[in-house]
Amino acid sequence: MTVSAVGSNLYINTSNPTTMVFWLRKYEVPDEYIENDWDVSDDELTNSIHVIGIVGIEALEEIVSKYLNDIVLLDVDWKCDNPL
């Protein structure tokens, strides 16, 4: 799962956490793609969810809590390389 608070201009969209707009992307990739370092297309993803327009950190935490038991497990997209 990755979360982004960066707009199309590649800058964080605001410094105010109550009005910051987030995107969330959750998906699963077959193990063989990771093990072999193969490219993955959208068609090959399973359980793919893409939520855009999440306003505020509290709304983001509420949505993320549906998918993760502990928000500390979340890898934000500036900490990981999104394969898509």
C-alpha positions in Angstrom: 0.0 0.0 0.0 1.3 3.4 -0.8 0.1 6.9 0.1 0.9 10.1 -1.7 0.3 13.7 -0.7 2.1 15.1 -3.7 0.3 16.9 -6.5 1.0 16.8 -10.2 3.6 19.5 -9.7 5.6 17.1 -7.6 5.3 19.2 -4.5 3.3 18.5 -1.3 -0.1 20.0 -1.9 -0.3 21.9 1.5 1.4 22.0 4.8 -1.9 21.9 6.7 -2.7 18.3 7.6 -6.4 19.0 7.9 -6.7 20.1 4.3 -3.9 18.0 2.7 -5.3 15.8 -0.1 -4.0 12.2 -0.2 -4.1 9.4 -2.7 -4.0 5.8 -1.6 -3.1 2.8 -3.7 -3.3 -0.8 -2.5 -2.6 -3.9 -4.6 -1.0 -7.3 -4.5 1.7 -8.5 -6.9 2.3 -12.2 -7.6 5.5 -13.4 -5.9 7.1 -14.6 -9.1 7.0 -11.0 -10.4 8.9 -9.8 -7.4 11.3 -12.7 -7.3 12.2 -12.3 -11.0 12.1 -8.5 -11.0 9.5 -8.5 -13.8 7.5 -5.4 -14.8 3.9 -5.5 -13.6 0.9 -4.0 -15.5 -2.4 -3.0 -14.0 -4.0 -6.1 -15.5 -1.7 -8.4 -13.5 -2.5 -6.8 -10.1 -4.9 -8.5 -7.7 -7.1 -6.8 -5.0 -6.2 -3.4 -6.5 -7.8 -0.3 -4.9 -7.1 3.3 -5.8 -8.7 6.0 -3.7 -8.1 9.7 -4.6 -9.2 12.9 -3.0 -8.9 11.9 0.6 -9.0 15.2 2.5 -7.1 15.5 5.8 -4.9 13.2 7.8 -7.8 11.9 10.0 -9.7 10.7 6.9 -6.6 9.0 5.6 -6.1 7.2 8.9 -9.7 6.0 8.9 -9.4 4.6 5.3 -5.9 3.0 6.0 -7.2 1.4 9.2 -9.6 -0.7 7.0 -6.6 -2.4 5.3 -3.8 -2.3 8.0 -4.1 -3.2 11.7 -1.2 -0.9 12.5 -0.6 2.3 10.5 3.1 2.1 11.3 3.3 -0.7 8.8 2.4 1.7 6.0 5.1 2.4 3.5 4.6 5.9 2.1 5.6 6.3 -1.5 8.7 8.5 -0.8 10.0 5.4 1.2 9.5 2.8 -1.5 9.7 2.3 -5.2 6.2 1.9 -6.6 6.4 -0.8 -9.3 3.7 0.8 -11.4 
